Every structure is written in C-alpha cells, then in structure tokens.
Amino acid sequence: MTFQEVDAKIKQLAAQKGGTGDVIKFQTDEGNIVIDRDGTVHNDDRESDVTIGISAKDLSKLMTGDLNPMTALMFGKINISGDMSLAMKLKDLF
C-alpha cells in the first residue's frame, strides 16, 4: 500500500468506527496521519495525545497484517511518545 492508500484506509475505518476520544498521530517519513477525537482524519502536524513514529512502509505492513505490532515495537520500528495506553486503543479502530 502507498501512503495515500494507507491514509484512505485509516479515513475509512475511522469514519466507520468513530473516534477514540483522543488525538492519535502517525508520524511517518512521507507525512502525518492524525485521527482526531471525533474520528476525523487530517494530514497536518497538530498536537496529539500520543504520537506513533513509524516509516510509511512499516505502517503499510501493519495495516495489511504483514507486520506484528509487538514485534515492530521490540525491534524499534515503532516509537511511541505521549500516552502509551492510547496506542492500545488502535486495536479497536483497526
């Protein structure tokens, strides 16, 4: 998946399931994807409750199930800053 395809997929999933009540930002080498409190998705760089740093390539692999999130975290492919417990809410979104 390209960054644009991942962005579109996240927008689709967030619209279907609504927001988590928190702001979650994916910060990639190709741009940002920010899921707002109400489930709207933006690509600007705004403040968030949790920021997940990941390459666009690895984010694509996470979205397709080709990369296990725990493995990615253990090998440093994901960096989480802010409220780490909010990252756990992503399993409800995806």
Buried (B, 14 or more C-beta within 10 A) or exposed (E): BEBEEBBEBBBEBBEEEEBBEBBBBBBBEBBBBBBBEEBEBBEEEEEBBBBBBBBBBBBBBBBEEEBEBEEBBEEEBBEBEBBEEBBEBBEEBB
